[in-house]
């Protein structure tokens, strides 16, 4: 998969996740994809949420891996 295809697939995954985050007053922004690590920034209500790491790993990371299996990890850059 090319870097452009990976970026497109990660964006599709984030578009799938955004409505759920927005319904709770949050959002997510893609910052970069470096090697096999996606860096994102949680926004709004997500920044102070006590379960944001669980959402990041079980929701965001799992969905991104579904679209782009070569991604190894998703990290939140505050």
C-alpha positions in Angstrom: 0.0 0.0 0.0 1.4 3.4 -0.9 1.7 6.3 1.5 -1.2 8.0 -0.3 -3.4 4.9 0.0 -2.6 4.6 3.7 -3.5 8.2 4.3 -6.7 7.8 2.4 -7.6 4.7 4.4 -6.8 6.3 7.7 -9.0 9.3 6.8 -11.9 6.9 5.9 -11.5 5.2 9.3 -11.5 8.5 11.1 -14.6 9.6 9.2 -16.3 6.4 10.4 -15.4 7.2 14.0 -16.0 11.0 14.1 -19.9 10.8 14.5 -19.5 8.8 17.7 -16.9 11.2 19.1 -19.0 14.2 18.0 -22.1 12.9 19.7 -20.2 13.1 23.0 -18.8 16.6 22.2 -15.4 15.5 20.9 -13.5 15.0 17.7 -10.2 13.7 16.4 -7.6 15.2 14.1 -5.0 13.3 12.1 -1.6 14.8 12.7 0.8 12.5 10.9 1.6 8.9 9.8 5.2 8.0 10.5 6.3 4.5 9.6 3.5 2.4 11.0 2.4 4.8 13.7 -0.6 7.1 13.4 -0.5 10.3 15.5 -3.8 11.9 16.2 -5.1 14.7 18.5 -8.3 14.2 20.5 -10.3 17.4 20.7 -13.2 18.8 22.6 -14.7 16.7 25.3 -12.3 13.9 24.4 -9.3 15.7 25.9 -10.6 15.5 29.4 -12.5 12.2 29.2 -11.5 9.6 31.7 -11.9 6.8 29.1 -10.2 8.5 26.1 -7.3 5.9 26.1 -9.8 3.1 25.9 -11.6 4.9 23.1 -8.3 5.5 21.4 -7.2 1.8 21.5 -10.5 -0.1 21.3 -12.3 2.3 18.9 -9.9 4.4 16.9 -6.9 2.0 16.6 -9.1 -1.0 15.9 -11.0 0.9 13.2 -7.9 2.3 11.6 -6.3 -1.2 11.5 -9.4 -2.5 9.8 -8.8 0.0 6.9 -5.0 -0.1 7.0 -3.8 -3.3 8.6 -0.1 -2.3 8.3 -0.7 0.3 11.0 0.8 -0.9 14.3 -0.2 1.8 16.7 -2.3 4.9 17.2 -1.1 7.5 19.7 -2.7 10.7 20.9 -0.4 13.7 20.9 -1.8 16.2 23.4 
